[in-house]
């Protein structure tokens, strides 16, 4: 917060945009991991069911 307050208004805007993009990227990474886990689970269940 202290860093943000020390910036000029246009720099604050850029910093907030960067934070938003960083947060969106983190959510996408977590979503990808979740989807990959579901896909792997489906593959395992399919193999167990077919055996």
Predicted model as a PDB file, atoms N, CA, C, CB and O in Angstrom, pLDDT in the B-factor column:
MODEL        1                                                                  
ATOM      1  N   UNK A   1       0.827  -1.182   0.000  1.00 77.00           N  
ATOM      2  CA  UNK A   1       0.000   0.000   0.000  1.00 77.00           C  
ATOM      3  C   UNK A   1       0.873   1.248   0.000  1.00 77.00           C  
ATOM      4  CB  UNK A   1      -0.941  -0.003   1.202  1.00 77.00           C  
ATOM      5  O   UNK A   1       0.573   2.233  -0.675  1.00 77.00           O  
ATOM      6  N   UNK A   2       1.945   1.190   0.760  1.00 84.00           N  
ATOM      7  CA  UNK A   2       2.859   2.331   0.840  1.00 84.00           C  
ATOM      8  C   UNK A   2       3.481   2.621  -0.525  1.00 84.00           C  
ATOM      9  CB  UNK A   2       3.964   2.066   1.884  1.00 84.00           C  
ATOM     10  O   UNK A   2       3.633   3.776  -0.923  1.00 84.00           O  
ATOM     11  N   UNK A   3       3.837   1.552  -1.231  1.00 82.00           N  
ATOM     12  CA  UNK A   3       4.414   1.701  -2.568  1.00 82.00           C  
ATOM     13  C   UNK A   3       3.411   2.372  -3.500  1.00 82.00           C  
ATOM     14  CB  UNK A   3       4.841   0.329  -3.137  1.00 82.00           C  
ATOM     15  O   UNK A   3       3.760   3.303  -4.226  1.00 82.00           O  
ATOM     16  N   UNK A   4       2.188   1.907  -3.479  1.00 81.00           N  
ATOM     17  CA  UNK A   4       1.151   2.459  -4.344  1.00 81.00           C  
ATOM     18  C   UNK A   4       0.937   3.946  -4.089  1.00 81.00           C  
ATOM     19  CB  UNK A   4      -0.155   1.707  -4.144  1.00 81.00           C  
ATOM     20  O   UNK A   4       0.775   4.727  -5.027  1.00 81.00           O  
ATOM     21  N   UNK A   5       0.937   4.329  -2.831  1.00 86.00           N  
ATOM     22  CA  UNK A   5       0.711   5.729  -2.477  1.00 86.00           C  
ATOM     23  C   UNK A   5       1.887   6.617  -2.885  1.00 86.00           C  
ATOM     24  CB  UNK A   5       0.463   5.854  -0.978  1.00 86.00           C  
ATOM     25  O   UNK A   5       1.717   7.822  -3.073  1.00 86.00           O  
ATOM     26  N   UNK A   6       3.060   6.040  -3.020  1.00 91.00           N  
ATOM     27  CA  UNK A   6       4.230   6.832  -3.388  1.00 91.00           C  
ATOM     28  C   UNK A   6       4.323   7.078  -4.897  1.00 91.00           C  
ATOM     29  CB  UNK A   6       5.488   6.141  -2.906  1.00 91.00           C  
ATOM     30  O   UNK A   6       5.164   7.858  -5.343  1.00 91.00           O  
ATOM     31  N   UNK A   7       3.482   6.429  -5.671  1.00 90.00           N  
ATOM     32  CA  UNK A   7       3.524   6.565  -7.125  1.00 90.00           C  
ATOM     33  C   UNK A   7       2.663   7.727  -7.604  1.00 90.00           C  
ATOM     34  CB  UNK A   7       3.068   5.272  -7.788  1.00 90.00           C  
ATOM     35  O   UNK A   7       1.737   8.169  -6.924  1.00 90.00           O  
ATOM     36  N   UNK A   8       2.997   8.198  -8.785  1.00 92.00           N  
ATOM     37  CA  UNK A   8       2.184   9.227  -9.443  1.00 92.00           C  
ATOM     38  C   UNK A   8       0.869   8.574  -9.889  1.00 92.00           C  
ATOM     39  CB  UNK A   8       2.951   9.870 -10.674  1.00 92.00           C  
ATOM     40  O   UNK A   8       0.806   7.355 -10.048  1.00 92.00           O  
ATOM     41  N   UNK A   9      -0.179   9.382 -10.089  1.00 91.00           N  
ATOM     42  CA  UNK A   9      -1.478   8.803 -10.482  1.00 91.00           C  
ATOM     43  C   UNK A   9      -1.432   7.908 -11.722  1.00 91.00           C  
ATOM     44  CB  UNK A   9      -2.456   9.906 -10.726  1.00 91.00           C  
ATOM     45  O   UNK A   9      -2.064   6.852 -11.743  1.00 91.00           O  
ATOM     46  N   UNK A  10      -0.689   8.319 -12.757  1.00 94.00           N  
ATOM     47  CA  UNK A  10      -0.603   7.473 -13.954  1.00 94.00           C  
ATOM     48  C   UNK A  10       0.170   6.189 -13.668  1.00 94.00           C  
ATOM     49  CB  UNK A  10       0.063   8.240 -15.105  1.00 94.00           C  
ATOM     50  O   UNK A  10      -0.131   5.143 -14.242  1.00 94.00           O  
ATOM     51  N   UNK A  11       1.154   6.263 -12.794  1.00 94.00           N  
ATOM     52  CA  UNK A  11       1.897   5.062 -12.395  1.00 94.00           C  
ATOM     53  C   UNK A  11       1.017   4.147 -11.551  1.00 94.00           C  
ATOM     54  CB  UNK A  11       3.173   5.444 -11.612  1.00 94.00           C  
ATOM     55  O   UNK A  11       1.105   2.924 -11.663  1.00 94.00           O  
ATOM     56  N   UNK A  12       0.174   4.728 -10.713  1.00 92.00           N  
ATOM     57  CA  UNK A  12      -0.756   3.934  -9.909  1.00 92.00           C  
ATOM     58  C   UNK A  12      -1.700   3.153 -10.813  1.00 92.00           C  
ATOM     59  CB  UNK A  12      -1.558   4.838  -8.950  1.00 92.00           C  
ATOM     60  O   UNK A  12      -1.988   1.983 -10.558  1.00 92.00           O  
ATOM     61  N   UNK A  13      -2.179   3.798 -11.865  1.00 94.00           N  
ATOM     62  CA  UNK A  13      -3.067   3.127 -12.814  1.00 94.00           C  
ATOM     63  C   UNK A  13      -2.359   1.944 -13.465  1.00 94.00           C  
ATOM     64  CB  UNK A  13      -3.556   4.114 -13.891  1.00 94.00           C  
ATOM     65  O   UNK A  13      -2.910   0.846 -13.549  1.00 94.00           O  
ATOM     66  N   UNK A  14      -1.139   2.180 -13.923  1.00 95.00           N  
ATOM     67  CA  UNK A  14      -0.367   1.099 -14.546  1.00 95.00           C  
ATOM     68  C   UNK A  14      -0.104  -0.036 -13.558  1.00 95.00           C  
ATOM     69  CB  UNK A  14       0.965   1.638 -15.090  1.00 95.00           C  
ATOM     70  O   UNK A  14      -0.189  -1.210 -13.918  1.00 95.00           O  
ATOM     71  N   UNK A  15       0.209   0.311 -12.330  1.00 92.00           N  
ATOM     72  CA  UNK A  15       0.486  -0.696 -11.312  1.00 92.00           C  
ATOM     73  C   UNK A  15      -0.765  -1.536 -11.036  1.00 92.00           C  
ATOM     74  CB  UNK A  15       0.982  -0.026 -10.013  1.00 92.00           C  
ATOM     75  O   UNK A  15      -0.681  -2.758 -10.916  1.00 92.00           O  
ATOM     76  N   UNK A  16      -1.919  -0.881 -10.936  1.00 93.00           N  
ATOM     77  CA  UNK A  16      -3.167  -1.610 -10.702  1.00 93.00           C  
ATOM     78  C   UNK A  16      -3.503  -2.525 -11.876  1.00 93.00           C  
ATOM     79  CB  UNK A  16      -4.317  -0.629 -10.458  1.00 93.00           C  
ATOM     80  O   UNK A  16      -3.961  -3.651 -11.678  1.00 93.00           O  
ATOM     81  N   UNK A  17      -3.275  -2.042 -13.099  1.00 96.00           N  
ATOM     82  CA  UNK A  17      -3.501  -2.879 -14.282  1.00 96.00           C  
ATOM     83  C   UNK A  17      -2.586  -4.101 -14.250  1.00 96.00           C  
ATOM     84  CB  UNK A  17      -3.265  -2.069 -15.578  1.00 96.00           C  
ATOM     85  O   UNK A  17      -3.011  -5.212 -14.569  1.00 96.00           O  
ATOM     86  N   UNK A  18      -1.329  -3.890 -13.862  1.00 95.00           N  
ATOM     87  CA  UNK A  18      -0.378  -5.002 -13.773  1.00 95.00           C  
ATOM     88  C   UNK A  18      -0.842  -6.011 -12.720  1.00 95.00           C  
ATOM     89  CB  UNK A  18       1.043  -4.479 -13.430  1.00 95.00           C  
ATOM     90  O   UNK A  18      -0.770  -7.220 -12.938  1.00 95.00           O  
ATOM     91  N   UNK A  19      -1.320  -5.507 -11.578  1.00 95.00           N  
ATOM     92  CA  UNK A  19      -1.818  -6.397 -10.531  1.00 95.00           C  
ATOM     93  C   UNK A  19      -3.009  -7.213 -11.030  1.00 95.00           C  
ATOM     94  CB  UNK A  19      -2.214  -5.589  -9.286  1.00 95.00           C  
ATOM     95  O   UNK A  19      -3.106  -8.410 -10.758  1.00 95.00           O  
ATOM     96  N   UNK A  20      -3.913  -6.562 -11.760  1.00 97.00           N  
ATOM     97  CA  UNK A  20      -5.083  -7.263 -12.300  1.00 97.00           C  
ATOM     98  C   UNK A  20      -4.673  -8.365 -13.268  1.00 97.00           C  
ATOM     99  CB  UNK A  20      -6.016  -6.277 -13.002  1.00 97.00           C  
ATOM    100  O   UNK A  20      -5.214  -9.470 -13.229  1.00 97.00           O  
ATOM    101  N   UNK A  21      -3.720  -8.059 -14.132  1.00 98.00           N  
ATOM    102  CA  UNK A  21      -3.248  -9.062 -15.099  1.00 98.00           C  
ATOM    103  C   UNK A  21      -2.547 -10.218 -14.385  1.00 98.00           C  
ATOM    104  CB  UNK A  21      -2.290  -8.415 -16.127  1.00 98.00           C  
ATOM    105  O   UNK A  21      -2.715 -11.379 -14.759  1.00 98.00           O  
ATOM    106  N   UNK A  22      -1.774  -9.898 -13.374  1.00 98.00           N  
ATOM    107  CA  UNK A  22      -1.071 -10.934 -12.604  1.00 98.00           C  
ATOM    108  C   UNK A  22      -2.078 -11.854 -11.907  1.00 98.00           C  
ATOM    109  CB  UNK A  22      -0.119 -10.289 -11.559  1.00 98.00           C  
ATOM    110  O   UNK A  22      -1.899 -13.071 -11.886  1.00 98.00           O  
ATOM    111  N   UNK A  23      -3.128 -11.273 -11.343  1.00 98.00           N  
ATOM    112  CA  UNK A  23      -4.169 -12.051 -10.678  1.00 98.00           C  
ATOM    113  C   UNK A  23      -4.914 -12.926 -11.682  1.00 98.00           C  
ATOM    114  CB  UNK A  23      -5.151 -11.122  -9.951  1.00 98.00           C  
ATOM    115  O   UNK A  23      -5.199 -14.089 -11.398  1.00 98.00           O  
ATOM    116  N   UNK A  24      -5.230 -12.374 -12.853  1.00 98.00           N  
ATOM    117  CA  UNK A  24      -5.916 -13.146 -13.891  1.00 98.00           C  
ATOM    118  C   UNK A  24      -5.049 -14.321 -14.344  1.00 98.00           C  
ATOM    119  CB  UNK A  24      -6.267 -12.243 -15.096  1.00 98.00           C  
ATOM    120  O   UNK A  24      -5.559 -15.422 -14.551  1.00 98.00           O  
ATOM    121  N   UNK A  25      -3.759 -14.097 -14.497  1.00 98.00           N  
ATOM    122  CA  UNK A  25      -2.844 -15.167 -14.899  1.00 98.00           C  
ATOM    123  C   UNK A  25      -2.804 -16.263 -13.838  1.00 98.00           C  
ATOM    124  CB  UNK A  25      -1.426 -14.606 -15.142  1.00 98.00           C  
ATOM    125  O   UNK A  25      -2.788 -17.448 -14.171  1.00 98.00           O  
ATOM    126  N   UNK A  26      -2.788 -15.880 -12.575  1.00 98.00           N  
ATOM    127  CA  UNK A  26      -2.773 -16.863 -11.482  1.00 98.00           C  
ATOM    128  C   UNK A  26      -4.040 -17.713 -11.494  1.00 98.00           C  
ATOM    129  CB  UNK A  26      -2.627 -16.156 -10.122  1.00 98.00           C  
ATOM    130  O   UNK A  26      -3.979 -18.926 -11.297  1.00 98.00           O  
ATOM    131  N   UNK A  27      -5.189 -17.073 -11.724  1.00 98.00           N  
ATOM    132  CA  UNK A  27      -6.442 -17.817 -11.812  1.00 98.00           C  
ATOM    133  C   UNK A  27      -6.433 -18.784 -12.989  1.00 98.00           C  
ATOM    134  CB  UNK A  27      -7.621 -16.855 -11.935  1.00 98.00           C  
ATOM    135  O   UNK A  27      -6.910 -19.913 -12.870  1.00 98.00           O  
ATOM    136  N   UNK A  28      -5.890 -18.346 -14.132  1.00 98.00           N  
ATOM    137  CA  UNK A  28      -5.827 -19.223 -15.307  1.00 98.00           C  
ATOM    138  C   UNK A  28      -4.938 -20.436 -15.031  1.00 98.00           C  
ATOM    139  CB  UNK A  28      -5.300 -18.447 -16.533  1.00 98.00           C  
ATOM    140  O   UNK A  28      -5.259 -21.550 -15.446  1.00 98.00           O  
ATOM    141  N   UNK A  29      -3.829 -20.223 -14.335  1.00 98.00           N  
ATOM    142  CA  UNK A  29      -2.941 -21.337 -13.994  1.00 98.00           C  
ATOM    143  C   UNK A  29      -3.667 -22.350 -13.112  1.00 98.00           C  
ATOM    144  CB  UNK A  29      -1.674 -20.822 -13.281  1.00 98.00           C  
ATOM    145  O   UNK A  29      -3.585 -23.557 -13.339  1.00 98.00           O  
ATOM    146  N   UNK A  30      -4.378 -21.844 -12.106  1.00 98.00           N  
ATOM    147  CA  UNK A  30      -5.096 -22.737 -11.202  1.00 98.00           C  
ATOM    148  C   UNK A  30      -6.216 -23.463 -11.926  1.00 98.00           C  
ATOM    149  CB  UNK A  30      -5.658 -21.957 -10.017  1.00 98.00           C  
ATOM    150  O   UNK A  30      -6.459 -24.641 -11.664  1.00 98.00           O  
ATOM    151  N   UNK A  31      -6.899 -22.782 -12.828  1.00 98.00           N  
ATOM    152  CA  UNK A  31      -7.967 -23.422 -13.603  1.00 98.00           C  
ATOM    153  C   UNK A  31      -7.396 -24.515 -14.497  1.00 98.00           C  
ATOM    154  CB  UNK A  31      -8.721 -22.380 -14.454  1.00 98.00           C  
ATOM    155  O   UNK A  31      -7.988 -25.587 -14.622  1.00 98.00           O  
ATOM    156  N   UNK A  32      -6.240 -24.248 -15.122  1.00 98.00           N  
ATOM    157  CA  UNK A  32      -5.606 -25.236 -15.986  1.00 98.00           C  
ATOM    158  C   UNK A  32      -5.238 -26.485 -15.174  1.00 98.00           C  
ATOM    159  CB  UNK A  32      -4.348 -24.636 -16.666  1.00 98.00           C  
ATOM    160  O   UNK A  32      -5.456 -27.609 -15.625  1.00 98.00           O  
ATOM    161  N   UNK A  33      -4.683 -26.283 -13.983  1.00 98.00           N  
ATOM    162  CA  UNK A  33      -4.319 -27.416 -13.120  1.00 98.00           C  
ATOM    163  C   UNK A  33      -5.564 -28.219 -12.751  1.00 98.00           C  
ATOM    164  CB  UNK A  33      -3.598 -26.921 -11.836  1.00 98.00           C  
ATOM    165  O   UNK A  33      -5.531 -29.449 -12.753  1.00 98.00           O  
ATOM    166  N   UNK A  34      -6.655 -27.534 -12.436  1.00 98.00           N  
ATOM    167  CA  UNK A  34      -7.911 -28.209 -12.083  1.00 98.00           C  
ATOM    168  C   UNK A  34      -8.429 -29.033 -13.269  1.00 98.00           C  
ATOM    169  CB  UNK A  34      -8.981 -27.172 -11.640  1.00 98.00           C  
ATOM    170  O   UNK A  34      -8.781 -30.203 -13.118  1.00 98.00           O  
ATOM    171  N   UNK A  35      -8.468 -28.409 -14.440  1.00 98.00           N  
ATOM    172  CA  UNK A  35      -8.973 -29.101 -15.631  1.00 98.00           C  
ATOM    173  C   UNK A  35      -8.089 -30.303 -15.949  1.00 98.00           C  
ATOM    174  CB  UNK A  35      -9.031 -28.138 -16.846  1.00 98.00           C  
ATOM    175  O   UNK A  35      -8.599 -31.372 -16.285  1.00 98.00           O  
ATOM    176  N   UNK A  36      -6.790 -30.142 -15.848  1.00 98.00           N  
ATOM    177  CA  UNK A  36      -5.868 -31.257 -16.105  1.00 98.00           C  
ATOM    178  C   UNK A  36      -6.115 -32.396 -15.117  1.00 98.00           C  
ATOM    179  CB  UNK A  36      -4.398 -30.782 -16.014  1.00 98.00           C  
ATOM    180  O   UNK A  36      -6.071 -33.566 -15.498  1.00 98.00           O  
ATOM    181  N   UNK A  37      -6.370 -32.069 -13.879  1.00 98.00           N  
ATOM    182  CA  UNK A  37      -6.664 -33.090 -12.879  1.00 98.00           C  
ATOM    183  C   UNK A  37      -7.954 -33.826 -13.191  1.00 98.00           C  
ATOM    184  CB  UNK A  37      -6.747 -32.466 -11.500  1.00 98.00           C  
ATOM    185  O   UNK A  37      -8.025 -35.045 -13.035  1.00 98.00           O  
ATOM    186  N   UNK A  38      -8.969 -33.106 -13.627  1.00 98.00           N  
ATOM    187  CA  UNK A  38     -10.238 -33.744 -14.010  1.00 98.00           C  
ATOM    188  C   UNK A  38     -10.015 -34.671 -15.200  1.00 98.00           C  
ATOM    189  CB  UNK A  38     -11.315 -32.676 -14.352  1.00 98.00           C  
ATOM    190  O   UNK A  38     -10.511 -35.797 -15.217  1.00 98.00           O  
ATOM    191  N   UNK A  39      -9.269 -34.196 -16.192  1.00 98.00           N  
ATOM    192  CA  UNK A  39      -8.983 -35.027 -17.359  1.00 98.00           C  
ATOM    193  C   UNK A  39      -8.230 -36.295 -16.963  1.00 98.00           C  
ATOM    194  CB  UNK A  39      -8.174 -34.235 -18.389  1.00 98.00           C  
ATOM    195  O   UNK A  39      -8.561 -37.385 -17.430  1.00 98.00           O  
ATOM    196  N   UNK A  40      -7.228 -36.159 -16.113  1.00 97.00           N  
ATOM    197  CA  UNK A  40      -6.469 -37.319 -15.651  1.00 97.00           C  
ATOM    198  C   UNK A  40      -7.372 -38.285 -14.876  1.00 97.00           C  
ATOM    199  CB  UNK A  40      -5.286 -36.870 -14.770  1.00 97.00           C  
ATOM    200  O   UNK A  40      -7.271 -39.503 -15.027  1.00 97.00           O  
ATOM    201  N   UNK A  41      -8.246 -37.727 -14.055  1.00 97.00           N  
ATOM    202  CA  UNK A  41      -9.173 -38.565 -13.294  1.00 97.00           C  
ATOM    203  C   UNK A  41     -10.105 -39.344 -14.206  1.00 97.00           C  
ATOM    204  CB  UNK A  41      -9.987 -37.715 -12.335  1.00 97.00           C  
ATOM    205  O   UNK A  41     -10.381 -40.519 -13.966  1.00 97.00           O  
ATOM    206  N   UNK A  42     -10.586 -38.690 -15.250  1.00 97.00           N  
ATOM    207  CA  UNK A  42     -11.465 -39.370 -16.213  1.00 97.00           C  
ATOM    208  C   UNK A  42     -10.717 -40.490 -16.909  1.00 97.00           C  
ATOM    209  CB  UNK A  42     -12.017 -38.374 -17.254  1.00 97.00           C  
ATOM    210  O   UNK A  42     -11.265 -41.575 -17.100  1.00 97.00           O  
ATOM    211  N   UNK A  43      -9.469 -40.243 -17.291  1.00 96.00           N  
ATOM    212  CA  UNK A  43      -8.664 -41.286 -17.934  1.00 96.00           C  
ATOM    213  C   UNK A  43      -8.478 -42.482 -17.009  1.00 96.00           C  
ATOM    214  CB  UNK A  43      -7.297 -40.729 -18.352  1.00 96.00           C  
ATOM    215  O   UNK A  43      -8.615 -43.627 -17.441  1.00 96.00           O  
ATOM    216  N   UNK A  44      -8.167 -42.226 -15.743  1.00 96.00           N  
ATOM    217  CA  UNK A  44      -7.966 -43.310 -14.770  1.00 96.00           C  
ATOM    218  C   UNK A  44      -9.249 -44.094 -14.582  1.00 96.00           C  
ATOM    219  CB  UNK A  44      -7.484 -42.753 -13.418  1.00 96.00           C  
ATOM    220  O   UNK A  44      -9.234 -45.325 -14.597  1.00 96.00           O  
ATOM    221  N   UNK A  45     -10.362 -43.392 -14.404  1.00 95.00           N  
ATOM    222  CA  UNK A  45     -11.655 -44.067 -14.217  1.00 95.00           C  
ATOM    223  C   UNK A  45     -12.014 -44.891 -15.443  1.00 95.00           C  
ATOM    224  CB  UNK A  45     -12.768 -43.042 -13.929  1.00 95.00           C  
ATOM    225  O   UNK A  45     -12.541 -45.997 -15.317  1.00 95.00           O  
ATOM    226  N   UNK A  46     -11.733 -44.365 -16.620  1.00 94.00           N  
ATOM    227  CA  UNK A  46     -12.013 -45.085 -17.862  1.00 94.00           C  
ATOM    228  C   UNK A  46     -11.189 -46.356 -17.944  1.00 94.00           C  
ATOM    229  CB  UNK A  46     -11.731 -44.197 -19.077  1.00 94.00           C  
ATOM    230  O   UNK A  46     -11.702 -47.407 -18.327  1.00 94.00           O  
ATOM    231  N   UNK A  47      -9.922 -46.268 -17.589  1.00 93.00           N  
ATOM    232  CA  UNK A  47      -9.062 -47.452 -17.628  1.00 93.00           C  
ATOM    233  C   UNK A  47      -9.505 -48.485 -16.595  1.00 93.00           C  
ATOM    234  CB  UNK A  47      -7.597 -47.059 -17.385  1.00 93.00           C  
ATOM    235  O   UNK A  47      -9.497 -49.682 -16.883  1.00 93.00           O  
ATOM    236  N   UNK A  48      -9.887 -48.049 -15.410  1.00 93.00           N  
ATOM    237  CA  UNK A  48     -10.359 -48.978 -14.389  1.00 93.00           C  
ATOM    238  C   UNK A  48     -11.670 -49.639 -14.795  1.00 93.00           C  
ATOM    239  CB  UNK A  48     -10.530 -48.256 -13.062  1.00 93.00           C  
ATOM    240  O   UNK A  48     -11.884 -50.824 -14.539  1.00 93.00           O  
ATOM    241  N   UNK A  49     -12.537 -48.868 -15.424  1.00 90.00           N  
ATOM    242  CA  UNK A  49     -13.834 -49.383 -15.841  1.00 90.00           C  
ATOM    243  C   UNK A  49     -13.689 -50.391 -16.969  1.00 90.00           C  
ATOM    244  CB  UNK A  49     -14.742 -48.242 -16.272  1.00 90.00           C  
ATOM    245  O   UNK A  49     -14.432 -51.371 -17.023  1.00 90.00           O  
ATOM    246  N   UNK A  50     -12.738 -50.161 -17.874  1.00 88.00           N  
ATOM    247  CA  UNK A  50     -12.543 -51.037 -19.032  1.00 88.00           C  
ATOM    248  C   UNK A  50     -11.773 -52.313 -18.680  1.00 88.00           C  
ATOM    249  CB  UNK A  50     -11.807 -50.285 -20.129  1.00 88.00           C  
ATOM    250  O   UNK A  50     -11.781 -53.265 -19.460  1.00 88.00           O  
ATOM    251  N   UNK A  51     -11.120 -52.349 -17.539  1.00 74.00           N  
ATOM    252  CA  UNK A  51     -10.344 -53.550 -17.171  1.00 74.00           C  
ATOM    253  C   UNK A  51     -11.195 -54.618 -16.574  1.00 74.00           C  
ATOM    254  CB  UNK A  51      -9.254 -53.201 -16.207  1.00 74.00           C  
ATOM    255  O   UNK A  51     -10.689 -55.682 -16.216  1.00 74.00           O  
TER     256      UNK A  51                                                      
ENDMDL                                                                          
END                                                                             
